[in-house]
Every structure is written in structure tokens, then in C-alpha cells.
Amino acid sequence: MNGLGTSQLPLRVAIIGAGPSGFFTAAALLRAEPQTEIALFDRMPVPYGLVRYGVAPDHQEIKRITKTFARTAEAASVAFHGNLHVGRNVSLEELQRCFDVVILATGAEGERPLGIPGANLPGVYSANAFVGWYNAHPQFADLAPDLSCKTAVLIGNGNVAVDVARVLLSSPSRLACTDISSRALEHLRRNCIREVIILGRRSPAQASFTHAEVKELFSLDGVATVLDPTDFLFDEEDRVEAWHHPDPRHRQMIEDFLHLTTTSVPSAPRCLRFRFLRSPTEVRGTGHAQELLVSRNKLEGRAFERRTVATGDTESIPCGLVVACVGFQGEPLPSIPVDPNTGAFQHDAGRVRVSGAPWLYATGWCKTGPRGLVGSSKKESSETVATLLSDLPRIVPAPERTTHMLLMRQKKEGIKIFTFHDWRNLDQIEQARGRAAGKLREKIPSVPEMHLLAEQCSQQQ
């Protein structure tokens, strides 16, 4: 026995990533092994990751989970170190000298490329950039997408596409009281888009979006939902997949789609159109996206094993905005690549498969690939913690067991390390700015401004 996990020798754990999976893992560790010291590292100055910068502004009920995360962060044995990029400011090897265990909770911030001609034209955006824009992510806060066109096409059949559609089709007054970026809100007030097309390469039976998300789209004021029967070729194999889906609500969603194919379309100022069995092949335009070429697909194979096959039929969709909601993937760390198929680190029940880096674990989307909702990470975190604890008798204590020198070096190099106390100060500023604007929160959209405000608060306290 190594004595780790005792009051004399607490287990020291570094969690890289202070998003949902990082906090779920920290909480699970503290419950299972109270004699644990945890440091949460994040490349952003502020915590909460996907909840802050990925969840749509009109889904505030999901964001309430941050109150639970805050209680974890304020535990005496937990420290938050924001604005520290592992792999750039500090190496994984340095952390392994200071901590007994390192857990990767880095999410899936890498973008899957659209991979078609014209994908780099102005007017074509990744979902990461578009969602970051309306959520005031410092990297994308100044994006200002062109919304002067009539039609937008969203490529992908996941919840991100549904979120983007809802933001584009909602009246600005519906969003005005949320924590949406004020810059984005003013931009959306001049939104000329009247038709949003959600394009999927497979049939509704294989769609990744959830019934709750789609149902919310159907209920938007002033929006007519259209599904052409010829785009809904629902065969027996589709029926098997839909009726035997693990989520029983998926069947209800299919029934809602079937109902749309037999319902007359009411008159409305804006239109949401679902197009299934279509794959994008090229974006065309002179200096800007003007049309999307798509190929018609068919499905071959047995239920749950079907693959898309191009039929040879093509068509053109005139549009001025294309958002690629085709998924995310984990970003590799030096010497730790991601699986090209899943976009995640290879692992065994959370233990990362890599030589020369013992006691390295993964949790959340960098473990599973980008799937599920915010709460889905909780189960995965529990599995990773269970694996870690089963390894505990064999874990060799780290040689240094302190981050003092590491953090002092960052300070000498001019890097401001944000604490959770710094975040609390910024949090109060954002909420006060929000109240002044009649909103829940006005997010600080730039890292330099976060630095300035954090320093001002420190001097006043």
C-alpha cells in the first residue's frame, strides 16, 4: 500500500478542463475519497465550459447546474486555475510531477471539417464559431455573421443544429432577457432570414436530435414547420429503428414528423424546413455563399446497420448562410492522440491507453466522443472515478506534490492565473451589467477585459 488517500498523504488529482465533466468528476472523487486534493485547470479564465459557451441562451434551466458546480469549486480541498493552457503554458509532464493522478476533461472543442468545395467561402460557419458568437465566447464574440439573406441551411441532425435554428427563428424579444451576447442580439434584430433548412444525410429514424429539442422548435411563434412527404421516405427498416430506439421519446418524435407530412402548412412570416436523405457536395458563390449543392441519398442495409448511398440525383438550394453542425472531436495533447473514428482518447473504462504516462484518465466527451446532453457526463465521470479508485493501491505518489513553483513561473512569465474568487468577482459584474440591460447576465466578451476587471477587483478588496 502506498498510503495515498489518507490525511497524512492526500490523493492529489489534476483535472484538465473545468466544464461539466470536470466538475462532475471532482464531485464524485470528493464523495468517494474525501482525503483528496483537486486542482481544476482550464484554458479559459472562467469556469463551466460547455454550460457557459455551448448551451443556448434560452435554455437557462440547464445552466442552473453551475450552482452545484460552484459548491464543488468552493470546497476547501478544491482549487480552480483558469487561463492556463495545458500543452502550451504548462506541459502534461509537469502536472504529473505535481499530482498523483491527471484526469483529462478537455471536452471536444475541435471541429469536424465540412470537407466540401466552397467550405471556406464567407457565409459558411462552423457550429462552434456560430454558437460561440451568440454565447459571447471571446474567440468568436466579434464574428458578426451576414444575416441579410433569405435562407439559411444548417447541415446536421443533432441538437446543435436545432439550437442554431431556434436562435435564428426566434424573435429578438424572446431572447432579449437571456444571457445572449448583446452584440449578437443587436445583430439578430436586423436578421433578414425567413427560411431555415435543417439538412440531414440520413432519415429521421437515425437523427441525433432529441424529441424535447424538436418539440420546442415546433412551438415557436410565427414559424411554420414544413416537411415534404418526398423527403420522408419511411420504410420498414426505418420503422424498426424508430420503434426500437433506446429512448422511447424518439418514437414520439417520428410520429410528430409523420404528422407534419399530412398537415397543411399554416401561413407564417418564417419557415422551418426539414430535409432528410441529403448530403452537401459543394458551396457555390462569387465572393460569398449563394447556393448549396446537395446529393440525394438512399439507405442500404439492415436496421441499425444502415449506410447512406448516393442516388446520383442532385439539387441546388439557394442560400446565403451555411452553418456546419457536423460534430466535434477532441483535440490531441502532445504524445496522446485521439481516435479518428470517435474523436476521443482511447481508454479502458476511463484509463487512457498510452505508454509512458501512468495514472492518466479521461472523462466526458474527450472519453466518449461528443454525444449526449450536459448531464450525460455524470455517469461517465462515475465510471472513471471507479477505475481510478481501483488503481489507487498501485499509484505511486508524485515526486513534487505542490504547484507553488509551477504557478509562480506562470506569474513571472506574465500569465494571470484566475482563481475561483476572481470568477466570483466577474460573475457579480456580469450579473450587474445584465440587470442594467434587462437581462439575466451580460457576459464579458474578451479575455483582456476579464484581466482588467479581475485586477481592479483585487485592488479594491
N, C-alpha and C positions, 0 to 999 in steps of 0.2 A: 504493500500500500504506500502511496506517495504522500498522504496527509492532506491532499487538496480538498477544499470544501469544509475546512474547519475554521474556527475563529483565529487560530494561530496562522493558518495558511489558506486564506480565502481563494476560491477559484476566480481567476482573473480572465474576463472574456471581453474581447473587442468585437463589436458588431458594426460592420461596414454598411451603412445605409440606415437612415433614421426615418424610413417610411413605415407603412403599416406592418410589413413582415418583420422589420427590425424591432418595432415596439411589441408586437405580439410575442416574439421570441424572448425579448428581455423580460416581459411579464411572466412567461412560462418558466423561465430559468429561476426567477426570484421565488416563485411558488414552490418549485421542486427542490431547489438548492439555495436556501436562504443565505448561506455563507458564500455569497458570490459578489464580486465587484464587476460592474459592467460599464464599458465606455462605448457610447454610440457616436460613430463618425459619419459625417455627411459632407458631400462636396458643396451643398448649398449652405448659406449662413443660417437658414431657418429649418426647422424640422417638418415632418409629416409627409414629405414626398408626394406620392400619388394623390393623397387626400387633398392636399393643398393645390397642386398644379395639374391634376388629371381629372378629378371628379367635377362634373358640370356644376356651374354656379347655382342652378335651380334645384340641386339635389342636396340641400342643406341637412337633411336628416342623416345622410351618410357621413357628413363632416362632423357630426356630434361625437363621433368616436374619438376625436382629438382630446376631449375632456378626459377620457380614460387613459390615453397615451400620456397626457400631462402628469397624471398621478404617478405613472411609472417613472417618468423623467425626473420627478422631484423626490424620488426615493433617495435616502442618504447614500446608498451604495451604487447609484447610477450617475454618470456624468455625460453630458452632451458636448461634443466638439464639432461645431459647424464651420463651414468654409475651409475644410481640409480635404483635399482630393487625394484619396489613396491610389497610388500608382503614378501620381505627379508630384505632390508635395511631400508625401511620405510613402515609403515602399512597404509592400506586404511583409517582407523580411524584417523590417524594423519593428512592425507591430508584433510579429511573432517572437521577437526578443523580449518584448514588454508584457505580453499576455500569454497565458497558458493555452488559450483557445481563440481562434479567429472564426467568426461566422460571417459569410457573405450574404448580405441582404440588399444587393445593389439593384434589384428590380430588372426591368427590361427597357432601358432607355434608348437602345439602338433601334434604328428604323429599318424595316424590310424595304428594299428598293422596289419601286414600281416596275422598273425594268422594261420599259417600252420606249420606242422613239418619241421624242417630244416631251418626255417626263420632266425636263429641266426648263420648259418654257415658263415665262411669267404667267401667273394664274393657276399654276399647278403647285399644290402644297402637300406636305405630309401631314397626317393627323397630329403627330407630335408637335409640329410647328403651329398648326391652326388652333389646337386645344390650348397650347401654351400661350398663344396670343390672347384669347379671351379670358384666360386664367391669370394673366399678369406675370407669367414666368419671365424672369429677367432676360433670358436668351431670346425670347420671341415677342416681348412686350411692344416693340416698335414695328411689328410685321406689316400692319395696315393692308390686308388683302383687298383686291379690287372686287367690290360688290356691286358694280354698275351694270352687270349683265342680267339677263332674264333667267337663265337656267344654270344651276349648279349640279354637278354629278359627284356623288360620294361613292368611291369604289371600296366595297367590302360589306360584309353582312354581320358585323359584330356590334356590340353596344356603343363603341366609339362612334361609328357611323350614325347611329341613332341619336347620340348626344349632339353631334355636329348638326344634324338635320333639325333637331329641336331648337338649337340656338339660332340657326338661320331663319327658321319659320316662325319663331315666337315674336310677338310684338315687343318692342323695346320696353314698354311699360311693365310687361310680365317679368323682365329680367332686372329692371331698374333697382329693386330693393335688395338684390342678392349681393354677393361679393365679386361679381363680374368686374373686370377691368373697366374703369371709366373711359379710357381711351377706346376700348373695344365697343363699349356701349354707344358712345357718340358716333362711331363708325357704323354701327348697326342701325342707328336712326336714319342713316342715308342709304340703307340697304334696298337695292332695286330688284333683288332676286324674288321671283314669283313662282318658280318651279324648282323643286329639289328632287333629284332622282337618286335612289339608293340602288346600286348595281351589284349583283351577286353572281358569281360564276357557277354556282350550283342552285339547287331548288330550295324552297323554304324549309323542307324537311331537314336539310343539313345546315341551316343558318345558325350562327352563333349567338345572335342577339336573343334576349330573354323576353318572355311574354309581357312582363311588367313594363319594360322599356318601350316596347312596340305599342302597347295599350296606351301609354302616356302620349305617344305621337298621335294616335287616332283621336285623342280628345282635345287637341289644340284648337283654340278659337280661330275661325277664319281660314281653316286649312281643310281642303278636300283631299282624301286619300284615294288613290287610283291604283287598281291592279288589273291589267288587261288579262282576260282569260287565256290568251295565247302565250302569255309569259308564265302561266301557272299550269304546266303540263304534269299533273299529279298522277303518277302511275302507281301500280301495285307495290313496287319496291319503296317508293316514297311513303306510301301508306304504312308499310311495315315499320319503317324508321320513325315515322311520326308517332305512331300508336304505341311503340315500344321504347320511346325515348326515356332515359333515366329520370328526366324532370317531367312530371305529369302535366305541368303547365305548358309544356311545349306543344302538346296536342291541342290545347285550347287556342294557342296562337295560330296553329294551322287552320283550325276551324274559323277563326276570325279572318284569316286570309281567304279561305274558301267563300266566306260570306261576302267579302269585297268583290269577288268576281261575278257575283249575281246581283249586286246592288247598283242602282243608278247613282251617278256621281252628282252630288249637290253643287250648286254654284257657290264659289268662294273666291276671295281675292288671291289666295295662294294655294299651291297644289303640291302634294307629296306623292311621288310615283315610285312604286317598287318594280324593278326589272330583274328578273331571275334568268339563270342559264345564259349569262352574257359575260364575256371576258374582254377587258380593254386590250387593244392591239397597238394604238398609236394616238397621240395627241397632236393635232394639227393647228396651225395658226401662223399669221405673219406678225412676229414680234410679241404675240400673246396667244394664249389658248383660245381657240374659236370653235373647235369641234373635237369630239372623241370618237374614234373608230372602235367598234366592238365586234366580236365574233360570237355567233350563236353556238351554244353548246348542247350536247346531249349527255346523259349519264349512262354508263355501262357497268355491268357487274351486279352482284347480289347486294341486298340491303346491308348497310353498314360497311360495305367494302367497295363502294361505287367510286368511279373516277370520271372526270369530265373529258369529253372528246369533242373537238371542234367539228361542226357540221359542214363548214365551208361557206355558210351564209354569213354575210357581214352587213353592217348598217352604220350610219353616221348619226351622232347625237350632237346637235349644235349646243354649245355651252361656253361660258366664259370663265368658269371656276371649276376646278377639279381638285378634290381632296382625297388622297390615297389613304384609306383606313384599312390597310392590308396587314397590319400586325406589327409587333415589336420583337426585338430579340435582345438578349443580354450582351453586354459589351465585355470582351475578354480582358482579364488582367494579365500583366506580363507573366509568362510561363503557365497560365491557366486558361486554355482556350474554351470556347463554348461549343456545344454540339450543333452542327449546322442544320440538323433536322428540327430540333426543339428550340434552339436559341437559348439554351440553358447550360449550366455547368453539369458535367457528368458526375453522378453521385450514386451512393448506395444508402438509401434511407436518410439522405442528408449529409452523409460523409463524402466529401469531394474526392473523386478519383484522380489523384495527381501525385507523382513521386516526388520525394524531397520536401514535401510540405505537410507534415503530420498535423493532426488535430485542426484540420481546416474543414469547415462545414458550410452548407448553403441552405437558404430558406427563402420562401416567397417565389416570385416569378423568375429569379435567376436560378431557381431549383427546378421549377415545374414548366417553365415557359409561360408566356403571357396568356393566362386563362383564368376564368373565374372572376368574382367580384372582390371588393376590398376584404370582406370577412372570410373569404376562402383561404387566405394566408394563415389564419389561426390554426387550422388543422395541420397544415404543412409545418408550421413552427413547432407544434407539439411533437410531431414525429422527429424533427431534427434534434430537439432538446432530449428526447428519449434516447436517441442514438448517442448523443454526446455523453449523457449520464452513464450509459452502458460502457463507454470508453474510459470513464473517469479514473478507474483504478490504474490504468496504464499510461495516463497522461503525465508527461514529465514537466515539472514546474519551469516556467520561463526564467531565463537567467537574470534579467534585469528587474522585472516586476514593478516598474514605475514608468510613467510617461512624462515625468518632470523635464528631463533633459530634451526629450523629443519635442515637447511643446515649446520649451524655451528657444530651441533652434528655429522653430517656425516664426516666433516673435522677432528674433534677431533678423530674420530674412524678410521682415515686413509683412508677414501674413497675420491678419487679425483672426484669432480663433474665437468664434462665437460660443458663449455658454447658454444654458437654458435661461439663465437670468437675463441675458441680452435679449433672447427671444421674447420673454415676458414683457420687457420694455417696448419692443417693436410691436408686439401684439396689442398693447394698450394704445399705441399711436395709430395703428391701422383701424382699430375699432372706433376711436375718437374721430378719425377722418371719415369713416363710414357714416357715423351718426350725423356729422355735419352735412353730408351729401344725401341723407335719407336712405342710406344703405346699411347692410349688416357689417360690412368691412370694406375698406379701401386698401388693397394690398400695395405694399411698396414695390414698385416695378423694377428697381435697379439695385445691384449689389453695392455700388459706391454710395448710394443714398442710405442703404442699410448700415454701412460702415459709419457714415457721418452721424446718423441718428443714435446709433449704439454708443458712440464716443460721447456725444452730448449728454446722453442719459447717465453715463458713468461719471461724468464730471459734476453732474447735479446731485448725485446721490452720495 
